[in-house]
Amino acid sequence: MWRATPEKWGTMRLTTVGRRTGKERSAILGYHEDGPNLVTVAMNGWADAEPAWWLNLQDHPDASVELPDGTRHVRGRAAAGDERTRLWAMWHGIDGYAPRRSRETAIVVLEPHVDPR
């Protein structure tokens, strides 16, 4: 894993709770930083299906992320409106690929959150 910089996205391990199993599930994702928030795109490659981690996060928005400097507890949500437009611009070069999907790709904001346990 590597940390994001203003010029380059980083990688993180997102751990969610499975919507059907209730078990922890992890995925490695790219991210950008937006102030204290982490921003990623809900893509399953360019396939139409939503990624399992995003479906899990919609049912159970509390999650954790592992970054090079440690673990953070977060709460996930989809960006909308002007916020989505602004955050989409962070992902240079993906505009040309977005039409491959029949639905809009969610921009996911992971906000700092206190672990509820």
C-alpha positions in Angstrom: 0.0 0.0 0.0 1.1 3.5 -0.6 -0.1 6.9 0.6 -1.9 9.3 -1.8 -0.2 12.5 -2.8 -1.8 15.6 -4.5 -0.5 14.2 -7.8 -1.2 10.5 -7.4 -3.9 8.3 -5.8 -2.9 5.9 -3.0 -4.0 2.4 -2.0 -5.9 1.3 1.1 -7.5 -1.8 2.5 -11.2 -1.2 3.2 -12.9 -3.6 5.6 -16.7 -3.7 5.6 -19.3 -5.9 7.1 -20.9 -8.4 4.7 -24.5 -7.5 4.0 -25.6 -11.2 4.0 -23.0 -12.9 6.2 -22.3 -10.3 8.8 -18.6 -11.2 8.5 -15.7 -8.8 7.8 -14.8 -8.5 4.1 -11.7 -6.6 2.8 -10.8 -5.1 -0.6 -7.8 -3.1 -1.8 -8.9 0.2 -3.3 -7.4 3.3 -4.8 -8.2 6.6 -3.0 -7.6 10.3 -2.9 -7.6 12.6 0.1 -10.1 15.4 0.4 -9.4 17.1 3.7 -9.9 14.5 6.4 -12.0 12.3 4.1 -10.9 9.5 1.8 -12.5 9.4 -1.6 -12.8 6.3 -3.9 -14.9 5.2 -6.9 -17.4 2.3 -6.6 -16.2 0.3 -9.6 -15.9 -3.4 -10.4 -13.4 -2.9 -13.1 -15.6 -1.4 -15.9 -18.2 -4.2 -15.4 -21.8 -3.1 -14.8 -22.2 -4.9 -11.5 -21.6 -2.8 -8.4 -18.6 -4.0 -6.3 -19.5 -6.1 -3.3 -17.7 -3.7 -0.9 -20.0 -0.9 -2.0 -23.1 -3.0 -1.6 -21.8 -3.9 1.9 -21.0 -0.3 2.7 -24.5 0.8 1.7 -26.1 -1.7 4.2 -23.5 -1.1 6.9 -21.8 2.3 6.5 -19.3 1.9 9.4 -16.1 0.4 8.2 -12.3 0.7 8.7 -9.4 1.5 6.4 -5.8 0.4 6.7 -3.4 3.0 5.4 0.4 3.0 5.4 0.3 5.0 8.6 -2.3 3.0 10.5 -6.0 2.1 10.7 -8.9 4.6 10.7 -12.6 4.1 11.4 -14.8 5.6 8.7 -18.4 6.0 7.7 -19.1 5.7 4.0 -21.6 7.6 1.8 -22.1 8.4 -1.8 -21.3 12.0 -2.9 -24.0 13.8 -4.8 -24.5 17.0 -6.7 -21.7 19.6 -6.8 -19.6 17.5 -4.4 -19.7 14.5 -6.7 -18.7 16.6 -9.7 -15.8 18.1 -7.7 -14.6 14.7 -6.4 -15.0 13.0 -9.8 -12.4 15.4 -11.2 -9.8 13.9 -8.8 -9.9 10.7 -10.9 -8.0 12.0 -14.0 -8.5 9.9 -17.1 -11.5 7.8 -16.2 -14.1 10.0 -18.0 -13.4 8.1 -21.3 -14.2 4.7 -19.6 -17.3 5.7 -17.6 -19.6 5.2 -20.6 -18.8 1.5 -20.6 -21.1 1.2 -17.6 -24.9 1.5 -17.9 -25.1 3.3 -14.6 -23.4 6.3 -13.0 -20.3 5.3 -11.0 -20.7 6.2 -7.3 -18.1 8.4 -5.8 -17.7 7.1 -2.2 -16.7 9.5 0.6 -15.2 7.8 3.7 -15.5 10.2 6.6 -13.6 9.8 9.9 -15.9 8.1 12.4 -15.5 6.9 16.0 -15.6 3.1 16.2 -19.0 2.2 17.6 -17.8 -0.8 19.5 
